[in-house]
Amino acid sequence: MQKLQDYWNERSSQQKAILVAAFLTTFLAIAGFAWVTNRPSMSLLYGGLDAAQAGEVVAGIERAGVAYEVRGDSIWVDAASRDKLRMDLAAQGLPAAGGAGYELLDGMSGFGTTSQMFDAAYWRAKEGELARTILALPNVKTARVHLAIENGRGYRRDGQGSASVTIGTNGQAISREQAAALKYLISSGVPGMAPEAVTVIDTRNGIVAAGEDEAGADRAAAMKRNVERILEPHVGIGNAIVELNLDMVTETEMLTEQRFDPEGRAMISQVTEETTDQSNSTGSGAVTAASNLPDADEAQGDRSEATRQETRQQANYEVTRVTREVSRQPGATRRLTVAVLVNGVPGENAQGETQMVPRAQAELDVLRELVASAVGYDEARGDLLTVKSLPFAGLGDGGTAAAPGWMDRLEVNGLARILMIGLFALALVFLVLRPVLKGRAARPALDDSRPPLDAPALTGTILPAAEVMAEPVAAPLAPRAPEQLALPPGDPVARLRNMMKKRHDESVKILTGWIDNKESAH
């Protein structure tokens, strides 16, 4: 403590002011840094809530006594209390997600409730229950279900109805598998509804098609990934560029064809009729003028016989007819075009220099067969497949894959803390250490071999040891004028040290005499 006080007393007024300012600045910087460090880290509790939901959540947070901040439509709370607060709010039914469910029917009485009112309340409750079930998905934040059900009263039995569900996510898009599951969920909850009558809508990406309704762009992307996955193990990552164009059928077509084959016939019925007619006639002959003559010969009696037989046959044949109906749905591949560009391989030119040269044609033929098998190439359909090898510009064998830097792994809060620590260290160096080092440099070096400040000035001439022994010191040396204290050029302290080393005994005797004279003077 005494050394600190002596150090303070030796400072000038300007140096004292600098030290006080540096101390206050350092204290304030440390206090600010401690306040920022100990300040609770705020984390997002809920975001995207409407005014009614946000008001209920804020009231619940105030009842829990947790510090919070409202930033736009988001509510931020202490990160340490966020999870527990979410559970407490969920136990209270906050935030109120989705509409009311079957509890709407509890408040309805039989008096004054018409059938139309009951139907409206029933389907409204059905929508609320379905929305609650959809909210169980981890990436779903909001859900609304709309049911379009025709009135089933009367004799109409062909109305099946339709439905749509609008979903708001927390950043993760609805997958096709989830969309298909939602279609079956809603269609199973409504009697007589088919899954195809349900439409799933994402608030960010629009209509979400199920697996059976996969769009052409997704199929093309999947085929492109398959080709790249086949080529990369051989040519290396980044050494193959694949472009694929998929032309698909987008309209529905119904074809009906009938063919008649006259050569091909089949007998379906046959009718045979047989007719037999037989007649026999006996009697006189025909009466003539001769019969009246007396001398005429008596005519013999007439006799006639007739027989007739008829056979009729009728056969019915059916001509062969072929009827074919073809239904073409959207999604069929109409034409496929694939272009594959493969990087070259290192080779030597005529000058012996190493450069990238195209790959051999035999290797390209093998790659072409692999690509054709991966994409389902059909030459009869008009598909086109091209595989070429050209050296890439500025690409090596390692491809273009680049690992993320260390800056990408740091979050914004971490960067802010590092920057604050760096500023604090710089302020400490420039405001505290620099004035102290500067003050030490300006202070003259103290030497232990010098006499204390209150001791009398050491004046006189150093005498040889013989003279000192012969002539003892009887009185203190008289002080000399300042002009007589001039020392020879050079460092006087260094000269004195050298002299004391060379004449150790004489120096001890002289110092002893000075000490004795000082005690006798006091």
Number of C-alpha atoms within 10 A of each C-alpha: 6 7 8 9 9 10 10 13 11 12 14 11 10 9 16 14 12 16 19 13 14 21 15 13 16 17 12 12 16 14 12 12 16 11 11 13 11 9 10 13 13 17 16 16 19 17 16 15 19 10 10 10 14 21 13 15 23 17 10 18 19 11 9 12 8 13 13 17 15 13 10 9 12 15 21 18 22 19 15 12 14 18 12 11 19 17 12 15 17 12 9 12 12 17 19 16 17 20 18 17 19 16 11 15 14 7 7 13 9 7 6 8 10 9 9 10 11 15 12 11 17 16 18 20 19 22 25 24 19 22 25 19 14 22 19 10 12 10 15 18 20 19 23 20 22 19 17 11 14 12 11 11 7 6 6 9 8 9 12 15 18 21 22 17 23 17 23 20 18 12 10 10 17 21 13 17 12 16 22 21 14 21 21 16 16 28 20 13 13 18 10 13 19 17 18 13 14 23 21 23 20 18 14 12 9 11 14 21 18 20 13 9 12 13 16 19 14 10 13 18 15 12 19 20 13 14 25 21 13 14 22 15 9 11 18 16 16 18 22 21 14 16 13 18 16 18 17 16 16 15 10 10 11 9 9 9 9 9 10 12 10 10 8 10 13 11 10 9 10 10 9 9 9 9 9 9 9 9 9 9 9 10 10 10 12 9 9 8 6 11 14 9 9 8 8 9 9 8 12 9 10 11 11 9 9 9 9 9 9 9 9 9 9 9 10 10 11 12 12 13 12 9 9 9 9 10 9 13 12 14 18 13 13 13 18 21 16 20 15 20 17 24 25 22 19 16 13 11 11 6 6 8 9 12 12 17 17 17 18 11 12 9 10 17 13 11 20 17 13 14 25 19 12 15 19 11 19 14 12 7 11 11 17 15 18 13 17 17 19 14 19 19 8 7 12 17 15 12 17 12 8 7 7 8 8 7 8 9 9 10 9 9 10 11 12 11 14 11 12 14 13 12 13 15 11 12 16 18 13 12 18 19 14 13 16 16 10 11 14 11 10 8 10 8 8 7 8 7 9 11 11 9 7 6 11 14 14 15 13 12 6 12 12 11 14 9 10 14 12 8 8 9 14 9 13 15 14 11 13 12 9 7 7 10 13 9 10 8 7 8 9 12 12 10 14 14 13 12 14 14 11 11 13 12 11 19 19 12 14 16 12 12 17 19 14 15 16 14 9 10 9 5
